[in-house]
Amino acid sequence: DQQVKQNSPSLSVQEGRISILNCDYTNSMFDYFLWYKKYPAEGPTFLISISSIKDKNEDGRFTVLNKSAKHLSLHIVPSQPGDSAVYFCAASEDAGGTSYGKLTFGQGTILTVHP
Amino acid sequence: ETGVTQTPRHLVMGMTNKKSLKCEQHLGHNAMYWYKQSAKKPLELMFVYNFKEQTENNSVPSRFSPECPNSSHLFLHLHTLQPEDSALYLCASSLFSGETQYFGPGTRLLVL
C-alpha cells in the first residue's frame, strides 16, 4: 500500500502560468515533507520542505502548502521551461524520532512547461 | 569534485556475475543511503548508514550487500541478481540522519 501518492503522472503548463503539483499521504505519523526535482540522467535534487506544524513555506518561485488534511501541494509561479522535470513528493516520520531518515517517496509527476 | 558521485553510471551484468556499485560524498555528511527506483515505481529505501553503522535494512534480499568503510564511501555489492533487479540505484547522503538528503546521479543497472 502506497503511503505517499502523487495521483497525476503528468502535468502540462504554459510558460508564465502557475504549476500546481499535488501529493496525498496516508500515514498520520509523517511529520516532515520534502519535494525533489529530477532531470533525466541525474539524481533527485532537493527543492523545498515543510514540517507538519507549518502550513506554508516559500522559496522564490516555489511554495509548498500544507493546509488540507493529509494533502500537500507544490506551487511554481511563474513556471519556466527549465522547470520541466519529474517532481517527487517525500515524507518522513523523523525530526527527532527513531526512523533514521527514512523517506517514503511518491511515484512522481512529470511536469512539462511549454514556451 | 563536489556533491555525491556514483560509479559506474551504467552497468550490465549477468545473473552469475558479481559487481559492486560505489558511492562517494564530498559534503562532510555522516549518513548515507541506498535507494532503488524500478520503472514506474517510487524510490524505495534499501539501506541507511549512520556514522558507518547500518541502521536500516528495508527487507532487502541478501544478494544485495552494502558496505560502508567510512562516512564518505558507500558500496553496494551485487551477486546472483535477477532480471527484476534491473533498476536505477541511487545513493544519497545527509549531514545527520533525518536531515535533507542529497542524491547522486544513480547507476542504471541491467541484469540479463
Interface residues (C-beta under 8 A of the other chain):
Chain A: Q2 V4 L34 Y36 A41 E42 G43 P44 T45 F46 S49 F88 A90 S92 D94 A95 G96 G97 S99 Y100 G101 K102 L103 T104 F105 G106 Q107 G108
Chain B: V4 Q6 A31 Y33 K40 K41 P42 L43 E44 L45 V48 N50 T55 E56 N58 L90 C91 A92 S94 S97 G98 E99 T100 Q101 Y102 F103 G104 P105 G106
